[in-house]
């Protein structure tokens, strides 16, 4: 007779998750002297190598303007790895084996000579797969995407129709444009020299284990599908909160703001995964088709009435963890009269059969009480009879919370009787935590995303129409806010859960925000 634990093990279904093949290649990082390379990309590639997931052989080439040699760049990366590796301490011997495949190519990214030198370095590798299988990572501002791809195409390093079985792929970072028009122009630039299937637009949020688990939770558990409709769900809240301020990113934030920095990509991606219809197959295009359909179903914002369903806010000086922190206008590189939003709250409606009439509330902000990401699905209250007739609003409605970070897990909230001779009802939780069930190890998002790009699997990357549809949603919000100054109800103290205007947004529908808690 099988025990419970052994039966669970027998029931494990190991999916064919690797849709592509890992073939020997060269990974070229443009903008290699930047923070992203040292903090995220190289540590991710190092850990993939430790786990035996990188192809053999592989070469990693950094391209940047600064004067460095292979050895000096390797030494810099090793120091950064000691600070940012998820495995500590860093094994020096393993690093040396990995670093032997790391090279540096100095040059201005606007100079054709740089690409000739890069081509010569690639040609020096004996294996033809290292010369022609190229993952071209553009860790640079979007304004440089077009110029780099043009130079790569002119140098023969990027081909729309590479000779079989070789391949070249472009990986580009957000922000992907600053509005719909710029996103379309950027896409046009890239697609002059590459096919859509060669372009991998990264949103690191989609590489998070718990974000990917939304699909598993929804479509591998039959009990939830019957509940995942307007008949059962009252409303949904998606919160991505950050305790940190803008810090040294004030200059960037003055151009972007929370709407462009977080809503257009991260929050709308989570919304799509939570609300999309089941795909016809677990294949990249089938999944991406359903995400795009969902985003196209979001009711457009009317710029004239946008303040009724889109709230902005900005933090002023306050207390975070008992320490006084400055307001946004006192941060470096921020204008003293700036009206840029550091907080956004939205009320979205989805005009399809499943979700008609169900509001989706999205919010994100800097300098909130804690850093957390979660989705709370709030079910409809019980009829006003029996317990509800006596308890009224004190009888809490059921809810499912998907905690994406930290303390990743899933909670079901329902009502239970308090033990004792009196009859008292209070909310209780059934809680699943990843670290309890599976251990503490969770790979970094960039590890998964880089591996998928090497394999050529686009599932976790954004398609052109997906990016442009997201901009179609947020552009009218920006237009509606215009240059109007912030009101008193739109400011909030650092260390609080946002402006009063955000509370008003939900109160108009008889709802209230459910704030994440430190222990999930």
C-alpha positions as CSV (number, residue, x, y, z in Angstrom):
1,X,0.0,0.0,0.0
2,X,1.5,3.3,-1.0
3,X,1.8,6.0,1.7
4,X,0.5,9.6,1.1
5,X,4.1,10.8,0.3
6,X,4.9,8.0,-2.0
7,X,1.6,8.3,-3.8
8,X,2.3,12.0,-4.3
9,X,5.6,11.1,-5.9
10,X,3.9,8.6,-8.2
11,X,1.5,11.3,-9.3
12,X,4.3,13.6,-10.4
13,X,3.9,14.5,-14.1
14,X,7.1,15.6,-15.7
15,X,6.2,17.6,-18.7
16,X,8.3,18.0,-21.8
17,X,9.2,21.5,-20.8
18,X,12.1,22.1,-23.1
19,X,10.5,22.9,-26.4
20,X,13.9,23.8,-28.0
21,X,17.3,22.3,-28.1
22,X,20.5,23.7,-26.6
23,X,23.1,24.0,-29.3
24,X,26.6,25.3,-29.0
25,X,26.6,29.1,-29.5
26,X,28.2,32.4,-28.7
27,X,26.4,34.8,-26.4
28,X,27.3,38.5,-27.3
29,X,26.3,41.1,-24.8
30,X,26.3,44.7,-26.1
31,X,26.6,47.3,-23.3
32,X,28.7,44.8,-21.3
33,X,30.2,47.3,-18.9
34,X,26.7,48.2,-17.5
35,X,25.1,47.2,-14.3
36,X,22.7,44.7,-15.8
37,X,25.6,42.5,-17.1
38,X,27.5,42.3,-13.8
39,X,24.5,42.0,-11.5
40,X,22.2,39.8,-13.5
41,X,23.4,38.4,-16.8
42,X,26.8,37.0,-15.9
43,X,25.6,35.5,-12.6
44,X,22.7,33.9,-14.4
45,X,25.0,32.4,-17.1
46,X,27.4,31.2,-14.4
47,X,24.6,29.4,-12.5
48,X,23.4,27.8,-15.7
49,X,26.9,26.5,-16.3
50,X,27.1,25.2,-12.8
51,X,23.9,23.3,-13.3
52,X,25.1,21.8,-16.6
53,X,22.4,23.7,-18.6
54,X,24.6,25.8,-20.9
55,X,25.6,24.3,-24.2
56,X,29.0,22.8,-24.8
57,X,31.0,24.5,-26.1
58,X,29.8,28.1,-25.5
59,X,31.5,31.5,-25.6
60,X,30.4,34.7,-24.0
61,X,31.6,38.0,-25.5
62,X,31.1,41.4,-23.9
63,X,31.1,44.5,-26.2
64,X,31.5,48.0,-24.7
65,X,33.6,51.2,-25.1
66,X,35.7,51.0,-22.0
67,X,39.3,49.9,-22.3
68,X,39.6,46.4,-20.9
69,X,41.2,43.1,-21.6
70,X,39.8,39.6,-21.2
71,X,41.6,39.2,-17.9
72,X,40.6,42.6,-16.5
73,X,36.9,42.1,-17.4
74,X,36.9,38.6,-15.9
75,X,38.4,40.0,-12.7
76,X,35.7,42.7,-12.5
77,X,32.9,40.1,-13.1
78,X,34.3,37.8,-10.4
79,X,34.1,40.6,-7.8
80,X,30.5,41.4,-8.9
81,X,29.6,37.7,-8.8
82,X,30.8,37.5,-5.2
83,X,28.3,40.2,-4.3
84,X,25.4,39.0,-6.4
85,X,25.6,35.2,-6.7
86,X,22.7,33.3,-5.3
87,X,25.2,30.6,-4.2
88,X,27.7,31.7,-1.6
89,X,30.6,31.6,-1.3
90,X,31.6,31.5,-5.0
91,X,33.7,28.6,-5.9
92,X,36.9,30.1,-7.4
93,X,37.8,26.9,-9.3
94,X,34.4,26.7,-10.9
95,X,34.5,30.3,-11.8
96,X,37.9,29.9,-13.5
97,X,36.4,27.1,-15.6
98,X,33.5,29.3,-16.6
99,X,35.6,32.4,-17.1
100,X,37.8,30.7,-19.6
101,X,34.9,31.1,-22.0
102,X,34.4,34.8,-21.3
103,X,35.9,37.4,-23.7
104,X,35.9,41.1,-24.1
105,X,35.7,43.1,-27.3
106,X,36.2,46.9,-27.0
107,X,34.5,49.3,-29.3
108,X,32.0,52.1,-29.9
109,X,28.6,50.6,-30.7
110,X,28.2,53.2,-33.5
111,X,31.5,52.3,-35.2
112,X,31.5,49.7,-38.0
113,X,35.0,48.8,-37.0
114,X,33.6,47.4,-33.7
115,X,31.5,44.9,-35.6
116,X,34.5,43.9,-37.8
117,X,36.5,43.2,-34.7
118,X,33.6,41.2,-33.2
119,X,33.3,39.2,-36.4
120,X,37.1,38.5,-36.3
121,X,36.8,37.3,-32.7
122,X,33.9,35.0,-33.6
123,X,35.8,33.7,-36.7
124,X,38.7,32.8,-34.4
125,X,36.6,30.1,-32.8
126,X,37.2,26.8,-34.5
127,X,33.7,25.4,-34.1
128,X,31.5,26.8,-36.9
129,X,28.5,26.7,-34.5
130,X,30.3,29.3,-32.3
131,X,30.8,31.5,-35.3
132,X,27.2,31.4,-36.6
133,X,24.9,30.5,-33.7
134,X,24.6,33.9,-32.0
135,X,22.5,35.1,-29.1
136,X,22.8,38.9,-29.4
137,X,21.8,40.5,-26.1
138,X,21.2,44.3,-26.4
139,X,21.8,45.5,-22.8
140,X,21.6,49.1,-23.9
141,X,19.0,51.9,-24.1
142,X,16.2,51.3,-26.7
143,X,17.5,54.3,-28.6
144,X,20.5,52.1,-29.6
145,X,18.5,49.0,-30.7
146,X,18.1,50.2,-34.3
147,X,21.7,51.3,-34.9
148,X,23.1,48.1,-33.4
149,X,20.9,45.8,-35.5
150,X,21.7,47.7,-38.6
151,X,25.4,47.4,-37.9
152,X,25.1,43.7,-37.1
153,X,23.2,43.1,-40.4
154,X,25.8,45.1,-42.4
155,X,28.6,43.0,-40.9
156,X,26.8,39.7,-41.7
157,X,26.4,38.8,-38.0
158,X,22.6,39.1,-38.1
159,X,20.7,37.4,-41.0
160,X,17.0,37.2,-41.6
161,X,17.5,33.8,-43.3
162,X,20.5,32.2,-41.6
163,X,21.9,29.1,-43.3
164,X,20.4,26.0,-41.7
165,X,21.0,24.8,-39.1
166,X,22.5,28.0,-37.8
167,X,20.6,30.8,-36.0
168,X,20.9,34.3,-34.7
169,X,18.5,35.8,-32.1
170,X,18.1,39.3,-30.7
171,X,17.3,39.8,-27.0
172,X,16.1,43.3,-26.1
173,X,15.4,44.8,-22.7
174,X,12.5,47.1,-21.6
175,X,11.5,49.8,-21.7
176,X,10.3,48.9,-25.2
177,X,9.3,52.4,-26.3
178,X,7.6,55.1,-24.2
179,X,4.3,55.1,-26.0
180,X,2.5,53.2,-28.8
181,X,4.1,55.3,-31.6
182,X,7.6,54.8,-30.4
183,X,7.0,51.1,-29.7
184,X,5.8,50.7,-33.3
185,X,8.8,52.6,-34.7
186,X,11.2,50.5,-32.6
187,X,9.5,47.3,-33.8
188,X,9.9,48.5,-37.4
189,X,13.6,49.2,-36.9
190,X,14.2,45.7,-35.5
191,X,12.1,43.9,-38.0
192,X,14.0,45.5,-40.9
193,X,16.9,43.2,-40.1
194,X,15.3,40.2,-38.3
195,X,12.1,38.2,-38.4
196,X,9.7,38.4,-35.5
197,X,10.6,34.9,-34.4
198,X,14.2,36.1,-34.0
199,X,13.3,38.9,-31.6
200,X,13.1,38.1,-27.9
201,X,11.6,41.0,-25.9
202,X,12.4,40.4,-22.2
203,X,10.2,41.2,-19.3
204,X,12.1,39.7,-16.4
205,X,8.8,39.3,-14.4
206,X,7.8,36.5,-16.7
207,X,10.9,34.5,-15.7
208,X,9.8,34.4,-12.0
209,X,8.8,30.9,-11.0
210,X,5.7,32.0,-9.2
211,X,4.5,34.1,-12.2
212,X,4.8,31.0,-14.4
213,X,3.0,29.0,-11.8
214,X,-0.2,31.1,-12.4
215,X,-0.9,29.0,-15.6
216,X,-0.2,25.7,-13.7
217,X,-2.5,26.8,-10.9
218,X,-5.3,27.7,-13.2
219,X,-5.2,25.0,-15.8
220,X,-4.1,21.9,-14.0
221,X,-6.6,22.1,-11.1
222,X,-10.2,21.5,-12.1
223,X,-11.7,22.9,-8.9
224,X,-10.7,26.4,-9.8
225,X,-11.9,26.6,-13.4
226,X,-15.6,26.5,-12.3
227,X,-15.0,29.4,-9.9
228,X,-12.9,31.5,-12.3
229,X,-15.9,33.4,-13.7
230,X,-18.0,36.5,-13.2
231,X,-20.6,34.3,-11.4
232,X,-18.2,33.5,-8.5
233,X,-15.7,36.3,-8.4
234,X,-16.5,39.8,-7.1
235,X,-13.3,41.5,-8.0
236,X,-9.5,40.9,-8.4
237,X,-6.7,43.0,-6.9
238,X,-3.1,42.9,-8.3
239,X,-0.5,44.6,-6.1
240,X,3.2,45.1,-6.9
241,X,4.6,47.2,-4.0
242,X,8.1,48.4,-3.5
243,X,9.6,49.6,-0.2
244,X,12.5,51.4,-1.9
245,X,12.4,54.8,-3.4
246,X,13.7,55.7,-6.8
247,X,17.2,56.2,-5.4
248,X,19.8,56.8,-8.2
249,X,17.2,56.2,-10.9
250,X,15.6,59.6,-10.6
251,X,16.6,60.7,-14.0
252,X,15.1,57.6,-15.6
253,X,12.0,57.9,-13.5
254,X,11.4,61.5,-14.5
255,X,11.0,60.2,-18.1
256,X,9.1,57.0,-17.3
257,X,7.0,57.2,-14.1
258,X,5.3,54.2,-12.5
259,X,2.8,53.9,-15.4
260,X,5.4,53.2,-18.0
261,X,7.9,51.5,-15.7
262,X,5.6,49.0,-14.1
263,X,2.0,49.0,-15.4
264,X,2.6,48.8,-19.1
265,X,4.7,45.6,-18.7
266,X,4.7,43.8,-15.3
267,X,1.2,44.4,-14.1
268,X,-0.5,43.9,-17.4
269,X,1.5,40.7,-17.9
270,X,0.2,39.3,-14.6
271,X,-3.3,40.4,-15.5
272,X,-3.1,38.6,-18.8
273,X,-2.0,35.3,-17.1
274,X,-4.7,35.6,-14.4
275,X,-7.6,36.3,-16.7
276,X,-6.7,34.7,-20.1
277,X,-8.7,31.8,-21.6
278,X,-7.1,28.3,-21.7
279,X,-4.7,28.0,-24.6
280,X,-5.3,25.2,-27.1
281,X,-1.9,23.8,-26.3
282,X,1.2,24.4,-24.1
283,X,3.0,26.0,-27.0
284,X,4.5,29.5,-27.3
285,X,2.1,31.0,-29.9
286,X,-1.0,29.4,-28.4
287,X,-0.2,30.9,-25.0
288,X,0.8,34.3,-26.4
289,X,-2.4,34.4,-28.6
290,X,-4.6,34.1,-25.5
291,X,-2.6,36.8,-23.7
292,X,-3.1,39.2,-26.6
293,X,-6.8,38.4,-26.8
294,X,-7.2,39.2,-23.1
295,X,-5.4,42.5,-23.4
296,X,-7.5,43.4,-26.4
297,X,-10.6,42.8,-24.3
298,X,-9.6,45.5,-21.7
299,X,-12.1,48.3,-22.0
300,X,-10.4,51.4,-23.4
301,X,-9.9,54.3,-21.1
302,X,-11.6,57.6,-22.0
303,X,-8.9,60.3,-21.6
304,X,-11.7,62.8,-20.6
305,X,-12.9,60.7,-17.7
306,X,-9.6,58.9,-16.9
307,X,-9.4,60.2,-13.3
308,X,-12.5,58.2,-12.5
309,X,-10.7,54.9,-13.0
310,X,-7.0,55.8,-13.0
311,X,-5.2,57.3,-9.9
312,X,-1.7,58.5,-9.7
313,X,0.3,59.5,-6.6
314,X,3.7,60.7,-5.4
315,X,5.5,60.0,-2.1
316,X,6.7,62.8,0.2
317,X,9.1,62.4,3.1
318,X,8.0,59.8,5.7
319,X,9.1,56.9,7.9
320,X,10.1,53.5,6.5
321,X,11.2,50.8,9.0
322,X,11.6,53.6,11.6
323,X,13.9,55.7,9.4
324,X,13.1,59.1,7.9
325,X,13.4,59.0,4.1
326,X,13.2,61.9,1.6
327,X,10.3,62.6,-0.7
328,X,10.4,62.0,-4.4
329,X,11.1,65.6,-5.1
330,X,14.1,65.5,-2.9
331,X,15.7,62.5,-4.7
332,X,18.7,63.0,-6.9
333,X,18.0,64.1,-10.5
334,X,14.4,64.9,-9.8
335,X,12.8,68.3,-10.5
336,X,11.7,70.1,-7.3
337,X,8.2,70.7,-8.8
338,X,7.9,67.3,-10.5
339,X,4.4,65.8,-11.1
340,X,5.8,62.4,-12.1
341,X,3.8,59.5,-10.5
342,X,5.5,57.1,-8.2
343,X,2.2,55.3,-7.5
344,X,-0.6,54.1,-9.9
345,X,-3.9,52.5,-9.2
346,X,-6.3,51.4,-11.9
347,X,-9.8,50.0,-12.2
348,X,-10.0,47.9,-15.4
349,X,-13.0,46.2,-16.9
350,X,-12.6,43.2,-19.3
351,X,-15.3,43.0,-22.0
352,X,-15.6,39.3,-22.6
353,X,-18.0,36.6,-21.6
354,X,-15.9,35.3,-18.6
355,X,-15.2,38.6,-16.9
356,X,-18.0,41.0,-17.9
357,X,-18.7,43.3,-15.0
358,X,-15.8,42.1,-12.8
359,X,-13.5,45.0,-11.9
360,X,-9.7,44.3,-11.8
361,X,-7.8,46.7,-9.6
362,X,-4.1,47.1,-10.3
363,X,-1.7,49.2,-8.1
364,X,2.0,49.7,-7.9
365,X,4.1,52.2,-6.0
366,X,7.4,53.2,-4.5
367,X,8.0,53.8,-0.8
368,X,5.2,51.6,0.3
369,X,5.4,49.7,3.7
370,X,6.9,46.5,2.2
371,X,8.0,45.0,-1.1
372,X,5.5,42.4,-2.2
373,X,3.7,41.1,-5.3
374,X,0.4,39.3,-5.1
375,X,-2.9,38.6,-6.8
376,X,-6.0,38.5,-4.6
377,X,-9.1,36.9,-6.1
378,X,-12.0,38.1,-4.0
379,X,-15.1,35.9,-4.3
380,X,-18.7,37.1,-4.0
381,X,-20.1,37.4,-0.5
382,X,-22.6,34.8,0.8
383,X,-26.3,35.5,0.6
384,X,-27.6,37.7,3.4
385,X,-29.2,34.8,5.3
386,X,-28.0,32.4,8.0
387,X,-24.5,33.5,9.2
388,X,-24.4,36.5,6.9
389,X,-27.7,37.8,8.2
390,X,-26.3,38.0,11.8
391,X,-22.6,38.9,11.0
392,X,-23.2,41.4,8.2
393,X,-19.9,42.9,6.9
394,X,-18.0,41.1,9.6
395,X,-18.4,37.8,7.7
396,X,-15.5,38.0,5.3
397,X,-15.9,36.9,1.7
398,X,-13.7,34.0,0.6
399,X,-10.5,34.8,-1.3
400,X,-7.5,33.1,-3.0
401,X,-4.2,34.9,-2.8
402,X,-1.4,34.1,-5.2
403,X,1.8,35.5,-3.5
404,X,4.4,36.1,-6.2
405,X,7.1,37.5,-3.9
406,X,8.4,37.2,-1.2
407,X,7.2,34.1,0.8
408,X,5.9,32.7,-2.5
409,X,2.8,30.7,-2.1
410,X,-1.0,30.3,-2.5
411,X,-3.5,31.0,0.3
412,X,-7.2,30.1,0.5
413,X,-9.1,32.3,2.9
414,X,-12.4,31.0,4.3
415,X,-14.5,31.3,7.5
416,X,-14.3,28.9,10.4
417,X,-15.7,28.5,13.9
418,X,-13.6,29.7,16.8
419,X,-13.3,26.8,19.4
420,X,-15.3,27.3,22.6
421,X,-18.8,27.3,24.0
422,X,-19.8,30.5,22.2
423,X,-20.4,30.6,18.5
424,X,-17.9,32.9,16.9
425,X,-16.8,33.0,13.2
426,X,-13.6,34.3,11.9
427,X,-11.5,34.1,8.8
428,X,-8.8,31.4,8.6
429,X,-6.2,30.4,6.0
430,X,-5.1,27.3,4.2
431,X,-1.6,28.1,3.0
432,X,0.9,26.5,0.6
433,X,4.4,27.9,0.6
434,X,7.0,27.1,-2.0
435,X,9.9,26.9,0.4
436,X,8.1,24.6,2.7
437,X,7.0,22.2,0.0
438,X,9.9,22.3,-2.4
439,X,12.8,23.8,-0.4
440,X,14.3,27.3,-0.6
441,X,15.8,27.1,-4.1
442,X,14.2,29.2,-6.7
443,X,16.2,30.1,-9.9
444,X,16.7,33.7,-10.8
445,X,14.4,35.0,-13.5
446,X,17.3,35.7,-15.9
447,X,18.5,32.1,-15.7
448,X,15.2,30.8,-17.0
449,X,14.9,33.5,-19.6
450,X,18.5,33.2,-21.0
451,X,18.1,29.4,-21.3
452,X,14.8,29.8,-23.1
453,X,16.4,32.3,-25.5
454,X,19.3,30.0,-26.2
455,X,16.8,27.2,-26.9
456,X,14.7,29.5,-29.1
457,X,11.5,29.1,-27.0
458,X,9.6,32.4,-27.1
459,X,6.9,31.5,-24.6
460,X,8.2,33.8,-21.8
461,X,9.0,36.7,-24.2
462,X,6.7,39.4,-25.5
463,X,5.4,39.4,-29.1
464,X,5.1,42.6,-31.1
465,X,1.3,42.7,-30.9
466,X,1.4,42.1,-27.2
467,X,3.7,45.1,-26.6
468,X,1.7,47.4,-28.8
469,X,-1.7,46.3,-27.3
470,X,-0.3,47.1,-23.8
471,X,0.7,50.6,-24.9
472,X,-2.8,51.1,-26.4
473,X,-4.2,50.5,-22.9
474,X,-1.9,52.9,-21.0
475,X,-1.5,55.7,-23.5
476,X,-5.0,57.2,-22.9
477,X,-4.3,57.2,-19.2
478,X,-1.2,59.4,-19.7
479,X,-3.1,61.6,-22.1
480,X,-5.9,62.0,-19.5
481,X,-3.5,63.0,-16.7
482,X,-1.7,65.5,-19.0
483,X,0.3,68.2,-17.3
484,X,-2.2,68.8,-14.5
485,X,-0.5,69.3,-11.1
486,X,-1.0,66.7,-8.4
487,X,-3.7,67.4,-5.9
488,X,-3.4,66.9,-2.1
489,X,-5.3,63.7,-2.3
490,X,-2.7,62.3,-4.7
491,X,0.3,62.7,-2.4
492,X,1.2,60.0,0.2
493,X,3.7,59.8,2.9
494,X,6.6,57.3,2.4
495,X,5.8,54.2,4.4
496,X,2.1,54.2,3.8
497,X,-0.1,52.3,1.3
498,X,-0.6,55.2,-1.2
499,X,-2.7,58.3,-1.6
500,X,-6.3,58.8,-0.3
501,X,-7.4,59.0,-4.0
502,X,-6.5,55.3,-4.3
503,X,-8.9,54.4,-1.5
504,X,-11.6,56.5,-3.1
505,X,-11.2,54.6,-6.3
506,X,-12.3,51.3,-4.7
507,X,-14.8,52.9,-2.3
508,X,-16.9,54.1,-5.2
509,X,-17.7,50.4,-6.0
510,X,-18.0,49.4,-2.3
511,X,-14.6,47.8,-2.2
512,X,-11.4,48.3,-0.2
513,X,-7.7,47.4,-0.8
514,X,-6.4,44.3,0.9
515,X,-2.8,45.1,1.7
516,X,-0.1,42.4,1.6
517,X,1.3,41.3,5.0
518,X,4.9,40.6,5.8
519,X,4.3,36.9,6.4
520,X,1.9,36.4,3.6
